[in-house]
């Protein structure tokens, strides 16, 4: 593919960018505990610069140590001590002719007192963010002025360090956005009331940065195109904000949407299509003369190109896409779209971040570990030695890729007619098309590396010996758990429903198990059946990010589906199931024409004992090692092949 607009040079102010790809801000918690740019975060950003990105906008950067803490291990620009490491960051990115902006941030009421060492969170007014659930105190007029100076100081630190520009985060319901929005700004002093008073805070920040850093120092402002909350800023009001900011002499606008309270509109799960919100940026671009950066759930280079062709924005924001693949830009430029590990919208990155840990990516096991697990750190000592990999699911394919890169000669045995393993089921429910694309990418990686793949071949000890294997990776997946209860033979397995072996239409179906498989199978079935998910615990989808669960349950409910928690399956009868209430131990009968088992799996280790008798090194990966997610499978496979 050829993407002339995506790889056309662009300008923001006097700054020339090598292409139109912008890595917009994405929190990582890769910085040091003191807020300095760690070796890990420098390598992380340098790899994205090397990978073909034109402009990198860092994750949220703290400007206030008292009330402005957004996350632990957050990049900071609060003190001159942060300058030396920011210099190293700028140098590392500039080495690849990529530019970098520091995003200046204050969370306002979208943080927690525990992060502020027990202090009460602050906001323009005493308006609580319903997601956080903590009442903030209103900032005094003097405190607002002091925060203005802290934003300015952050910009000065950035410029001193050689950073190319700054971005003021005035979107997503954070502090600057809270001042702009009538939803959160109820002040009666000079910072509240009419439009111009609500704009005063950001105006003073911009003017202060221009005075301190000079008028040529680029300033981007990230804004919402719509807050998507009651009494918040709609499209018309956000356009008004955009045009006003342009009048202040800023260099560009970065258009997003939503707040914490509008949920998935900020960071969208897989059910949101590419470009669902492109009208927001397109409307703003049509009414301003400065460049517009916009995020639009971009997964594919071809779609990014179409946004530029359509005039939606001047620069295309690709954030999670470059978490999933640091080489997104280079692969797009080379026309190697199929080799891009595309973000699958699973939200695992945010699920991990919400746990207070550095982020991870389902499809990219290197993320955040580039310094220790990057390809340049692989010990290429394979010397052509043969390794048997049994099982062509995500773990088996990942292990084979790493082994091939290390110089081994992996031979991949797959008893089925196609690679993909359990992902060939995971891609069947609605909105899971990107799983199918990920299978295609893994297959393309194997093909490019020349890995021998033997389909329709069930591996044996003898076949592993025949190839002269020096070791075996066992990636034979898991076996669905089926409880030994009366009537269980009348039930069917979720995998048989998803692979088409069993067809259910017009029935009342009980799906047993409220995990990922159960919920997605239930949604799949709810298109043609009346479905009830039965879960013995008190919640469903506990391993998924909250917004994913919320939207999945909404779609299920819209199709007439129900969820019954706190009930365990005791028996399967004719046209009914017998359940037990977990709280009361009372027996409950529920009508069910069909019963679908969607519990977890247990490791399939049928070959393990025989293999261990014949080979010194037998490595269990994926579900064969421990039942888990695609992320677990890829990460364990990468790590074990990395040190094999």
C-alpha positions as CSV (number, residue, x, y, z in Angstrom):
1,X,0.0,0.0,0.0
2,X,1.1,3.6,-0.6
3,X,0.1,6.3,1.8
4,X,1.3,9.6,0.3
5,X,-0.6,11.9,2.7
6,X,0.3,10.0,5.8
7,X,4.0,10.3,5.0
8,X,3.9,13.9,3.7
9,X,5.8,16.4,5.8
10,X,3.8,18.7,8.0
11,X,4.3,21.8,10.1
12,X,3.1,22.9,13.5
13,X,4.1,26.5,13.9
14,X,7.7,26.7,12.7
15,X,8.3,23.1,13.6
16,X,8.6,20.7,10.6
17,X,7.5,17.1,11.1
18,X,8.6,14.2,8.9
19,X,5.1,12.8,8.5
20,X,1.6,13.1,9.8
21,X,1.7,10.3,12.4
22,X,1.3,11.6,16.0
23,X,1.6,9.4,19.0
24,X,-0.9,11.1,21.3
25,X,-0.5,10.9,25.1
26,X,-1.0,7.6,26.8
27,X,-0.2,7.0,30.5
28,X,2.4,4.3,31.2
29,X,3.9,4.7,34.7
30,X,7.3,4.0,33.2
31,X,8.9,7.1,34.8
32,X,11.0,6.8,37.9
33,X,9.4,7.2,41.4
34,X,10.9,10.7,41.5
35,X,9.2,11.7,38.3
36,X,12.3,11.8,36.1
37,X,12.5,10.2,32.7
38,X,13.8,6.7,33.5
39,X,15.9,4.6,31.1
40,X,12.8,2.5,30.5
41,X,10.6,5.4,29.4
42,X,13.4,6.9,27.3
43,X,13.8,3.6,25.5
44,X,10.0,3.3,25.1
45,X,9.7,6.6,23.4
46,X,12.9,6.2,21.4
47,X,11.6,2.9,19.9
48,X,8.4,4.7,18.7
49,X,10.5,7.4,17.2
50,X,12.7,4.8,15.5
51,X,9.5,3.0,14.4
52,X,8.4,5.9,12.2
53,X,6.4,8.3,14.4
54,X,6.5,12.0,13.4
55,X,5.6,13.6,16.7
56,X,5.4,12.1,20.1
57,X,3.3,13.7,22.8
58,X,4.3,12.3,26.1
59,X,2.0,10.9,28.7
60,X,0.5,13.2,31.3
61,X,3.3,15.2,32.9
62,X,2.8,16.4,36.4
63,X,3.1,20.2,37.1
64,X,2.1,20.2,40.8
65,X,3.3,17.9,43.5
66,X,0.6,18.8,46.0
67,X,-2.7,18.3,44.3
68,X,-1.7,17.3,40.8
69,X,-0.7,13.7,41.1
70,X,-2.6,11.7,38.4
71,X,-0.8,8.3,38.7
72,X,2.2,6.8,40.5
73,X,5.5,6.9,38.6
74,X,4.3,9.8,36.6
75,X,6.6,11.9,34.4
76,X,7.1,15.3,36.1
77,X,8.1,18.8,35.2
78,X,7.9,20.5,38.6
79,X,11.5,21.1,39.5
80,X,14.8,21.8,37.7
81,X,16.0,18.3,38.9
82,X,13.8,16.9,36.1
83,X,15.7,18.7,33.3
84,X,18.8,16.4,32.9
85,X,16.7,13.3,32.2
86,X,14.3,15.2,30.0
87,X,17.4,16.2,28.0
88,X,18.2,12.5,27.5
89,X,14.6,11.9,26.4
90,X,14.6,14.7,23.9
91,X,18.0,13.5,22.5
92,X,16.8,9.9,22.2
93,X,13.7,10.9,20.2
94,X,15.5,13.5,18.0
95,X,18.1,10.9,16.9
96,X,15.4,9.6,14.6
97,X,14.2,13.0,13.3
98,X,11.1,12.8,15.5
99,X,9.8,15.7,17.5
100,X,8.4,15.5,21.0
101,X,6.0,17.6,23.1
102,X,5.5,17.4,26.9
103,X,1.9,17.2,27.9
104,X,1.2,19.4,30.9
105,X,-1.5,18.0,33.2
106,X,-3.4,18.4,36.4
107,X,-6.2,15.9,37.2
108,X,-8.4,18.1,39.3
109,X,-11.3,16.0,40.6
110,X,-10.3,13.0,38.5
111,X,-7.8,11.6,41.0
112,X,-7.8,10.0,44.4
113,X,-6.9,11.3,47.9
114,X,-4.7,8.2,48.4
115,X,-2.5,9.4,45.5
116,X,-2.2,12.9,47.2
117,X,-0.9,11.3,50.4
118,X,-4.4,11.6,52.0
119,X,-5.1,15.2,51.1
120,X,-8.5,16.2,49.7
121,X,-8.6,16.4,45.9
122,X,-9.3,19.8,44.4
123,X,-11.4,21.2,41.5
124,X,-12.7,24.6,40.3
125,X,-15.9,23.9,42.4
126,X,-17.3,21.3,44.7
127,X,-18.5,19.1,41.9
128,X,-17.7,15.4,42.3
129,X,-16.6,13.1,39.5
130,X,-19.1,10.2,39.9
131,X,-16.4,7.7,38.7
132,X,-13.9,8.8,41.4
133,X,-16.6,9.3,44.1
134,X,-14.6,11.8,46.2
135,X,-15.9,15.3,46.9
136,X,-13.2,17.9,46.0
137,X,-12.7,21.2,47.7
138,X,-12.9,24.3,45.5
139,X,-9.5,26.0,44.8
140,X,-9.2,29.5,46.1
141,X,-8.6,32.3,43.7
142,X,-5.0,32.5,44.9
143,X,-4.4,28.8,44.4
144,X,-5.7,29.0,40.8
145,X,-3.1,31.8,40.1
146,X,-0.4,29.6,41.6
147,X,-1.4,26.7,39.4
148,X,-1.1,28.9,36.4
149,X,2.5,29.6,37.3
150,X,3.1,25.9,37.8
151,X,1.9,25.1,34.2
152,X,4.2,27.9,33.0
153,X,7.1,26.5,34.9
154,X,6.5,23.1,33.4
155,X,6.7,24.6,30.0
156,X,9.9,26.4,30.8
157,X,11.5,23.2,32.1
158,X,10.5,21.4,28.9
159,X,12.0,24.1,26.7
160,X,15.2,24.2,28.7
161,X,15.5,20.4,28.3
162,X,15.2,20.7,24.5
163,X,11.7,19.4,24.2
164,X,10.1,20.8,21.0
165,X,6.8,22.0,22.5
166,X,4.2,21.5,25.1
167,X,0.6,20.4,25.1
168,X,-1.9,21.7,27.7
169,X,-4.3,18.9,28.6
170,X,-7.7,20.7,28.5
171,X,-9.8,17.6,27.7
172,X,-11.2,14.4,29.3
173,X,-12.5,16.2,32.4
174,X,-9.1,17.1,33.9
175,X,-8.6,20.3,35.7
176,X,-8.3,22.7,32.8
177,X,-11.3,21.1,31.2
178,X,-13.1,21.5,34.5
179,X,-12.6,25.2,34.3
180,X,-13.9,25.4,30.7
181,X,-17.1,23.3,31.3
182,X,-20.3,24.7,32.9
183,X,-20.8,21.2,34.2
184,X,-17.9,21.5,36.6
185,X,-17.3,25.2,36.9
186,X,-19.7,26.9,39.3
187,X,-17.4,29.6,40.5
188,X,-18.4,33.2,41.1
189,X,-15.0,34.8,41.0
190,X,-13.1,35.9,37.9
191,X,-12.5,32.2,36.9
192,X,-16.2,31.3,36.7
193,X,-19.4,32.4,35.2
194,X,-19.6,33.5,31.6
195,X,-17.6,32.0,28.7
196,X,-14.6,34.3,29.0
197,X,-14.3,33.9,32.7
198,X,-14.3,30.1,32.3
199,X,-11.6,30.5,29.7
200,X,-9.5,32.7,31.9
201,X,-7.5,29.9,33.5
202,X,-6.3,28.4,30.2
203,X,-5.8,31.9,28.8
204,X,-3.4,32.8,31.6
205,X,-1.5,29.6,31.2
206,X,-1.1,30.1,27.4
207,X,-0.1,33.8,27.8
208,X,2.3,32.9,30.6
209,X,4.0,30.2,28.4
210,X,4.2,32.6,25.5
211,X,5.8,35.3,27.6
212,X,8.2,32.9,29.3
213,X,9.2,30.6,26.4
214,X,8.7,33.0,23.6
215,X,6.0,33.3,20.9
216,X,7.7,30.7,18.6
217,X,7.6,27.9,21.2
218,X,4.9,25.5,20.0
219,X,1.8,25.2,22.2
220,X,-0.8,22.5,21.5
221,X,-4.0,22.3,23.5
222,X,-5.9,19.1,23.8
223,X,-9.6,19.7,23.8
224,X,-12.9,17.8,23.6
225,X,-15.0,18.0,20.6
226,X,-17.9,17.0,22.8
227,X,-18.0,16.1,26.5
228,X,-20.9,13.7,26.1
229,X,-22.2,14.5,29.6
230,X,-25.4,16.3,30.7
231,X,-24.9,20.1,31.1
232,X,-21.4,19.7,29.7
233,X,-19.9,21.2,26.5
234,X,-21.6,20.0,23.3
235,X,-20.1,20.3,19.8
236,X,-21.1,23.9,19.4
237,X,-19.5,25.0,22.7
238,X,-16.4,23.0,22.0
239,X,-16.1,24.6,18.6
240,X,-16.4,28.0,20.3
241,X,-13.5,27.0,22.6
242,X,-11.4,25.9,19.7
243,X,-11.8,29.2,17.8
244,X,-11.1,31.2,21.0
245,X,-7.9,29.2,21.6
246,X,-6.8,29.8,18.1
247,X,-7.2,33.6,18.7
248,X,-4.7,33.3,21.5
249,X,-2.0,32.3,19.1
250,X,-1.5,28.6,20.0
251,X,0.2,26.4,17.4
252,X,-2.3,23.5,17.1
253,X,-5.4,21.8,18.5
254,X,-5.5,18.1,19.5
255,X,-9.2,17.0,19.4
256,X,-10.5,14.1,21.5
257,X,-13.8,13.8,23.4
258,X,-15.4,12.7,26.7
259,X,-14.6,12.7,30.4
260,X,-14.3,10.0,33.0
261,X,-18.1,10.2,33.4
262,X,-18.8,9.6,29.8
263,X,-16.8,6.3,30.0
264,X,-15.7,4.6,26.9
265,X,-15.9,7.7,24.7
266,X,-12.3,8.6,25.9
267,X,-10.6,5.2,25.3
268,X,-12.8,3.0,23.2
269,X,-13.1,-0.8,23.4
270,X,-13.3,-2.9,20.3
271,X,-17.0,-2.4,19.8
272,X,-16.3,1.2,18.7
273,X,-15.5,1.5,15.0
274,X,-12.6,3.4,13.5
275,X,-13.6,7.0,12.9
276,X,-16.9,6.9,14.9
277,X,-16.1,10.4,16.2
278,X,-14.4,11.9,13.1
279,X,-17.1,14.5,12.7
280,X,-15.9,16.2,15.8
281,X,-12.4,17.0,14.5
282,X,-13.7,17.6,11.0
283,X,-16.0,20.3,12.2
284,X,-13.3,22.0,14.2
285,X,-10.7,21.8,11.3
286,X,-13.3,23.4,9.0
287,X,-13.5,26.4,11.3
288,X,-9.9,27.1,12.3
289,X,-6.7,27.8,10.3
290,X,-4.2,26.2,12.7
291,X,-3.3,22.5,12.3
292,X,-5.6,19.9,13.9
293,X,-4.4,16.6,15.4
294,X,-7.2,14.1,16.1
295,X,-7.6,10.7,17.6
296,X,-10.2,8.5,15.8
297,X,-9.6,4.9,17.1
298,X,-7.2,4.4,14.3
299,X,-6.0,0.8,13.8
300,X,-5.1,0.6,10.1
301,X,-2.8,2.9,8.1
302,X,-5.3,2.8,5.2
303,X,-7.9,4.3,7.5
304,X,-5.4,7.0,8.7
305,X,-4.8,7.9,5.1
306,X,-8.5,8.2,4.5
307,X,-8.9,10.6,7.4
308,X,-6.3,12.9,5.8
309,X,-7.9,12.6,2.4
310,X,-11.3,13.5,3.8
311,X,-9.9,16.5,5.6
312,X,-10.8,15.3,9.1
313,X,-7.5,16.5,10.5
314,X,-4.0,17.6,9.5
315,X,-2.3,14.9,11.7
316,X,-3.5,11.5,12.7
317,X,-3.3,10.5,16.3
318,X,-2.3,6.8,16.9
319,X,-1.8,6.1,20.6
320,X,-2.7,2.5,21.5
321,X,-1.7,1.4,17.9
322,X,1.9,2.3,18.8
323,X,1.7,0.6,22.1
324,X,0.8,-2.6,20.2
325,X,3.5,-2.1,17.6
326,X,6.4,0.3,18.0
327,X,7.0,-0.1,14.2
328,X,3.5,1.0,13.2
329,X,4.9,3.8,11.1
330,X,7.7,2.0,9.4
331,X,5.6,-1.0,8.5
332,X,2.9,1.3,7.1
333,X,5.5,3.1,5.0
334,X,6.9,-0.2,3.7
335,X,3.4,-1.4,2.8
336,X,3.6,-4.2,5.3
337,X,0.2,-3.6,6.9
338,X,-0.4,-7.3,7.6
339,X,2.8,-7.3,9.8
340,X,1.5,-4.6,12.0
341,X,0.4,-6.0,15.4
342,X,-2.8,-3.9,15.6
343,X,-4.5,-2.9,18.8
344,X,-7.4,-5.2,19.4
345,X,-9.3,-2.8,21.7
346,X,-9.3,-5.3,24.6
347,X,-8.4,-2.5,27.1
348,X,-5.9,-4.7,28.9
349,X,-3.5,-1.7,29.0
350,X,-5.9,0.3,31.1
351,X,-6.9,-2.7,33.2
352,X,-3.3,-3.1,34.2
353,X,-2.9,0.7,34.7
354,X,-5.9,0.8,37.0
355,X,-4.2,-1.7,39.2
356,X,-1.4,0.8,39.8
357,X,1.1,-1.1,37.6
358,X,3.1,0.0,34.6
359,X,0.9,-0.7,31.5
360,X,1.1,-3.9,29.4
361,X,-0.3,-4.7,26.0
362,X,-2.0,-8.0,25.1
363,X,-0.4,-8.3,21.6
364,X,3.0,-6.7,22.5
365,X,4.8,-8.6,25.2
366,X,7.8,-6.3,24.8
367,X,6.0,-3.1,25.9
368,X,7.7,-1.4,28.8
369,X,10.4,-4.0,28.8
370,X,12.3,-2.8,25.8
371,X,15.5,-2.4,27.8
372,X,15.5,-6.0,28.9
373,X,13.4,-7.9,26.4
374,X,13.8,-5.9,23.2
375,X,14.9,-7.7,20.0
376,X,18.3,-6.2,20.4
377,X,18.6,-8.0,23.8
378,X,17.9,-11.4,22.3
379,X,20.9,-13.8,22.6
380,X,21.1,-15.2,19.1
381,X,22.7,-18.5,20.0
382,X,20.3,-20.8,18.3
383,X,23.0,-21.9,15.8
384,X,20.3,-23.6,13.6
385,X,19.3,-26.1,16.3
386,X,15.8,-27.5,15.9
387,X,13.1,-26.9,18.4
388,X,9.6,-28.6,18.3
389,X,6.7,-26.3,19.0
390,X,3.5,-28.3,19.5
391,X,0.3,-26.2,19.1
392,X,-0.4,-23.4,16.7
393,X,-2.3,-21.1,18.9
394,X,-1.1,-17.6,20.0
395,X,1.5,-19.0,22.4
396,X,2.9,-21.6,20.0
397,X,3.2,-19.0,17.2
398,X,4.8,-16.4,19.5
399,X,7.4,-18.9,20.8
400,X,8.2,-20.0,17.2
401,X,8.8,-16.3,16.2
402,X,11.1,-15.6,19.1
403,X,13.0,-18.8,18.6
404,X,13.5,-18.1,14.9
405,X,14.8,-14.6,15.6
406,X,17.3,-16.1,18.0
407,X,18.7,-18.4,15.3
408,X,16.9,-21.7,16.2
409,X,15.0,-23.7,13.6
410,X,11.5,-24.1,15.1
411,X,9.1,-26.6,13.5
412,X,5.5,-25.9,14.4
413,X,3.1,-28.8,14.7
414,X,-0.6,-28.1,14.5
415,X,-3.1,-31.0,14.5
416,X,-5.8,-28.8,13.0
417,X,-6.1,-27.4,9.5
418,X,-5.4,-23.8,10.4
419,X,-3.2,-21.8,12.9
420,X,-4.8,-19.7,15.6
421,X,-5.8,-22.1,18.3
422,X,-8.5,-20.8,20.6
423,X,-8.4,-17.4,18.8
424,X,-10.3,-19.1,16.0
425,X,-13.2,-19.1,18.5
426,X,-12.5,-15.8,20.2
427,X,-13.0,-14.0,16.9
428,X,-16.5,-15.3,16.4
429,X,-18.5,-13.1,18.8
430,X,-19.6,-9.6,17.7
431,X,-16.9,-6.9,17.5
432,X,-14.0,-9.3,17.6
433,X,-12.8,-9.0,14.0
434,X,-9.4,-7.7,15.1
435,X,-8.7,-11.0,16.7
436,X,-8.9,-12.6,13.2
437,X,-6.5,-9.9,11.9
438,X,-4.1,-10.7,14.7
439,X,-4.1,-14.4,13.7
440,X,-3.2,-13.2,10.1
441,X,-0.4,-11.1,11.5
442,X,1.1,-13.9,13.5
443,X,0.9,-16.3,10.5
444,X,2.6,-13.6,8.4
445,X,5.4,-13.3,10.9
446,X,6.0,-17.0,10.8
447,X,6.0,-16.9,7.0
448,X,8.5,-14.0,6.8
449,X,10.8,-15.8,9.2
450,X,10.6,-19.0,7.2
451,X,9.2,-21.1,10.0
452,X,8.2,-24.6,9.0
453,X,4.5,-25.2,9.9
454,X,3.0,-28.7,9.7
455,X,-0.7,-28.4,9.7
456,X,-3.0,-31.4,10.1
457,X,-0.2,-33.1,12.0
458,X,-0.5,-34.4,15.5
459,X,2.9,-34.3,17.1
460,X,4.3,-37.3,18.8
461,X,7.6,-38.1,20.6
462,X,8.7,-39.8,17.5
463,X,8.0,-36.8,15.2
464,X,9.9,-34.6,17.6
465,X,12.9,-37.0,17.5
466,X,12.8,-37.2,13.7
467,X,13.4,-33.5,13.4
468,X,16.3,-33.7,15.9
469,X,14.7,-31.3,18.4
470,X,16.9,-30.1,21.2
471,X,13.8,-29.2,23.1
472,X,10.0,-29.0,23.0
473,X,7.6,-26.1,23.6
474,X,4.2,-27.6,24.6
475,X,1.4,-25.2,23.5
476,X,-1.5,-27.6,23.3
477,X,-4.0,-25.3,25.0
478,X,-6.6,-26.2,27.5
479,X,-9.5,-28.6,27.9
480,X,-12.9,-27.1,28.8
481,X,-13.9,-27.8,32.4
482,X,-17.1,-29.8,32.6
483,X,-18.4,-30.5,36.1
484,X,-19.6,-34.0,37.0
485,X,-23.2,-33.2,37.8
486,X,-26.4,-35.0,36.9
487,X,-27.5,-34.4,33.4
488,X,-24.3,-32.7,32.3
489,X,-24.3,-34.9,29.1
490,X,-27.3,-32.8,27.9
491,X,-25.2,-29.6,27.9
492,X,-23.0,-28.4,25.1
493,X,-19.7,-26.6,25.2
494,X,-19.2,-22.9,24.3
495,X,-16.5,-23.9,21.7
496,X,-19.0,-26.1,19.9
497,X,-21.4,-23.2,19.6
498,X,-18.7,-20.8,18.4
499,X,-17.2,-23.2,15.9
500,X,-20.6,-24.0,14.4
501,X,-20.8,-27.6,15.4
502,X,-23.9,-26.8,17.5
503,X,-26.5,-24.4,16.2
504,X,-29.1,-22.8,18.5
505,X,-32.0,-20.7,17.4
506,X,-35.2,-19.6,19.0
507,X,-34.4,-21.2,22.3
508,X,-34.1,-20.2,26.0
509,X,-30.4,-20.8,26.7
510,X,-28.6,-20.9,30.0
511,X,-24.9,-20.0,29.5
512,X,-23.0,-21.3,32.6
513,X,-20.1,-19.1,33.4
514,X,-19.8,-15.3,33.5
515,X,-16.1,-15.0,32.4
516,X,-14.9,-13.6,29.1
517,X,-15.9,-16.8,27.2
518,X,-19.4,-16.9,28.8
519,X,-20.2,-13.3,28.2
520,X,-19.1,-13.2,24.6
521,X,-20.8,-16.5,23.9
522,X,-24.0,-15.2,25.4
523,X,-23.8,-12.1,23.3
524,X,-23.2,-14.2,20.2
525,X,-26.2,-16.4,21.1
526,X,-28.5,-13.5,22.1
527,X,-28.9,-12.5,18.4
528,X,-31.2,-15.6,17.9
529,X,-32.1,-16.8,21.4
530,X,-33.2,-15.7,24.8
531,X,-30.1,-16.0,26.9
532,X,-29.4,-16.0,30.6
533,X,-25.8,-16.0,31.9
534,X,-25.5,-17.9,35.2
535,X,-22.4,-17.1,37.3
536,X,-21.7,-18.5,40.8
537,X,-19.7,-15.4,41.9
538,X,-21.4,-12.0,42.6
539,X,-19.9,-10.3,39.5
540,X,-19.3,-11.2,35.9
541,X,-16.4,-10.2,33.6
542,X,-14.0,-9.6,36.5
543,X,-10.9,-10.0,34.3
544,X,-12.1,-7.4,31.9
545,X,-11.8,-3.6,31.9
546,X,-15.0,-2.1,33.4
547,X,-16.1,-0.2,30.3
548,X,-15.8,-3.4,28.3
549,X,-18.0,-5.3,30.7
550,X,-20.5,-2.4,30.9
551,X,-20.9,-2.1,27.1
552,X,-21.1,-5.9,26.6
553,X,-23.8,-6.2,29.3
554,X,-25.7,-3.4,27.6
555,X,-25.6,-5.1,24.2
556,X,-26.7,-8.3,25.8
557,X,-29.6,-6.6,27.6
558,X,-30.6,-4.8,24.4
559,X,-30.9,-8.3,22.8
560,X,-33.1,-9.4,25.7
561,X,-30.4,-11.2,27.6
562,X,-30.1,-11.5,31.4
563,X,-27.4,-12.1,34.0
564,X,-28.0,-14.2,37.1
565,X,-25.1,-14.0,39.6
566,X,-24.7,-15.8,42.9
567,X,-26.0,-19.0,41.5
568,X,-24.2,-22.3,40.9
569,X,-25.3,-25.1,38.5
570,X,-26.3,-28.3,40.3
571,X,-28.0,-30.3,37.6
572,X,-29.2,-30.2,34.0
573,X,-32.8,-31.5,33.4
574,X,-35.2,-31.7,30.5
575,X,-35.9,-28.1,29.6
576,X,-34.6,-26.7,32.9
577,X,-31.5,-26.3,35.0
578,X,-31.3,-26.8,38.8
579,X,-29.3,-24.0,40.5
580,X,-28.2,-23.3,44.0
581,X,-28.3,-19.7,45.4
582,X,-24.8,-19.1,46.7
583,X,-26.0,-16.8,49.5
584,X,-28.9,-18.9,50.9
585,X,-28.1,-22.4,49.6
586,X,-31.8,-22.5,48.4
587,X,-32.4,-24.6,45.3
588,X,-33.8,-22.7,42.2
589,X,-35.2,-24.1,39.0
590,X,-34.8,-22.1,35.8
591,X,-36.3,-22.9,32.4
592,X,-33.6,-23.7,29.7
593,X,-34.1,-25.4,26.4
594,X,-30.3,-25.6,26.0
595,X,-27.4,-25.3,28.4
596,X,-24.0,-24.0,27.2
597,X,-21.0,-24.6,29.4
598,X,-18.5,-21.7,29.4
599,X,-16.4,-22.3,32.4
600,X,-12.6,-22.1,32.4
601,X,-10.2,-24.6,31.0
602,X,-7.6,-26.9,32.5
603,X,-4.2,-27.4,30.9
604,X,-3.9,-30.0,28.2
605,X,-0.7,-31.9,29.1
606,X,-1.4,-35.2,27.5
607,X,2.1,-35.4,25.9
608,X,4.0,-33.9,28.8
609,X,5.1,-37.1,30.6
610,X,6.2,-38.9,27.5
611,X,8.1,-35.8,26.2
612,X,9.9,-35.3,29.5
613,X,11.1,-38.9,29.4
614,X,12.7,-38.3,26.0
615,X,13.8,-34.6,26.1
616,X,15.7,-32.7,28.7
617,X,13.9,-29.4,28.0
618,X,10.1,-29.4,27.8
619,X,8.6,-26.0,28.2
620,X,4.9,-25.5,28.9
621,X,3.4,-22.3,27.5
622,X,-0.1,-20.8,27.1
623,X,-3.0,-22.6,28.5
624,X,-0.9,-25.8,28.6
625,X,1.1,-24.1,31.3
626,X,-1.7,-22.2,33.1
627,X,-5.2,-21.2,31.9
628,X,-5.3,-17.6,31.0
629,X,-5.9,-14.9,28.5
630,X,-4.3,-14.2,25.1
631,X,-2.1,-11.7,26.9
632,X,-0.9,-14.4,29.3
633,X,-0.3,-16.8,26.5
634,X,1.8,-14.3,24.4
635,X,3.8,-13.0,27.4
636,X,4.7,-16.4,28.8
637,X,5.6,-17.7,25.3
638,X,7.8,-14.7,24.6
639,X,9.6,-14.9,27.9
640,X,10.3,-18.6,27.9
641,X,11.5,-18.6,24.3
642,X,13.6,-15.5,25.1
643,X,15.6,-17.4,27.7
644,X,15.4,-20.9,26.2
